[in-house]
Amino acid sequence: MGNSALIVIDMINAYDHPDAELLVPSVRAALPQLTRLIDRARTEGVPVIYANDNFGEWRSHHGEIIEKTLAGKNAELVEPILPDDDSLFVVKARHSIFYETPLSYLLSQLGADHVVLCGQVTEQCVLYSALDAHIRQLRVTVPKDAVAHIHEDLAEAALRMMERNMSAAVRTAETVAF
């Protein structure tokens, strides 16, 4: 077994997009498990990497993204899972955490061969990131109770696809092994 990294996908979010009303209830449900998972990774010395959209703000960096979300109406969804001083941050512009980002290089520098993907949206960014991780021959784990969805039926199908087609370990956050 090699090294793991916990990747928190798109959770630094102002929720001011068209699907936010559908997404927010799922985020609220996943937040306690997500918070505990991040805390456990930090305690166990597992690198925590935030991979986050820049929301089309091409001058933004992670500090600006965090400031914008904390000023939004759903800051309580962001505050419990904010990056700490040891967290790493990768800004992305598309669905996959790997597309046109330095994440592959970062993971290789960390010696990571296993990624635990949590965050949002299960049927979009989490799914595409799991596929790209699988293509890169990384082991993938997805804690099904620490990911949020817009459409529950599509999220369930996405989790089945990740498990069946990408050999992802789909389990509860509590049972994730780093």
Sequence and secondary structure as in RCSB ss.txt:
>XXXX:A:sequence
MGNSALIVIDMINAYDHPDAELLVPSVRAALPQLTRLIDRARTEGVPVIYANDNFGEWRSHHGEIIEKTLAGKNA
ELVEPILPDDDSLFVVKARHSIFYETPLSYLLSQLGADHVVLCGQVTEQCVLYSALDAHIRQLRVTVPKDAVAHI
HEDLAEAALRMMERNMSAAVRTAETVAF
>XXXX:A:secstr
  EEEEEEES S    STTHHHHHHHHHHHHHHHHHHHHHHHHTT  EEEEEE TT TT  HHHHHHHHHTSTTG
GGTGGG   TT EEEEESSSSSSTTSSHHHHHHHHTEEEEEEEEE IIIIIHHHHHHHHHTT EEEEETTSEE S
SHHHHHHHHHHHHHHS  EEE GGG   
